[in-house]
Amino acid sequence: MANVSPASRQPAVFYGHGSPMNALESNRHTQAWRASGEAGAPARAVLAISAHWYVDELAVTAMAQPRTIHDFGGFPPALFAVRYPAPGDPALAARVRELLAPMPVRLDHDWGLDHGIWSVLAHVYPQADVPVVQLSLDARQGPAFHHELGRRLAVLRDEGVRIVGSGNAVHHLGRLSWRPDARPHEWALAFEAGVRDCVLRGDDAPLIDYERFGEAARLSVPTPDHYLPMLAVLGARLPGDRARVLTEGIELGSIGMLSFALEPT
């Protein structure tokens, strides 16, 4: 891929997806997501890594037409009616397995696209005309492993594939506040700011060993599922990339909406 022009290289993007209701809403976050889809060279396909496929293995969707998964409860019927009919890409799934060898990667024909992916892509690619393949998080493995996944997969960016992670750097459902005037918790603000600073200066080590942030990290990342997709995206950083914040901020007191792109300069 030495002859690939940086102008045609795809970015790697992390989206803080927040509530599934963002699929139906227009706000400053979803508007930033939409603008990110319009930036740069058109993508041939998307390789997506979501907080919501967190299982004890590596698997990649390999079907021609992945289903839309409504993996949530308590939301309005309009959200359950959403379908995101993007095609799959079995050849890309095979390529992912090739790049991650000798690690075993199961070709999956059952999962589909969960809401961590389609609630974002509904804005990024609203026509659902870009093929999407989803890679699971391996719940048996830690932060360094998922950062390394991104490093191994980064070559796909020069093959027309946009690498997309979806989760939240700050995600503590137990500390949510539903009051319309809810103020962000101080620990949530501190952790998101620390993550943002590391991303912008290209310093991944503190984010891999995020517990060094202390109490702010313990409260912001009570479980790793929403955090690990960000590390996979950071692992896909290539020489010459610049990091650009798309949107940020704490919603409902304890959900971080930080989204960023690693883009060729």
Secondary structure by P-SEA (a helix, b strand, c coil): ccccccccbbbbbbbccccccccccccaaaaaaaaaaaccccccccccccccccccbbbbbcccbbbbbcccccccccccccccbbbbbaaaaaaaaaaacccccccccccccccccaaaaaaccccccbbbbbbbbcccccaaaaaaaaaaacccccccbbbbbbcccccccccccccccccccaaaaaaaaaaaaaaaacccccccccccccaaaaaacccccccaaaaaaaaaccccbbbbbccccccccccccbbbbbccc
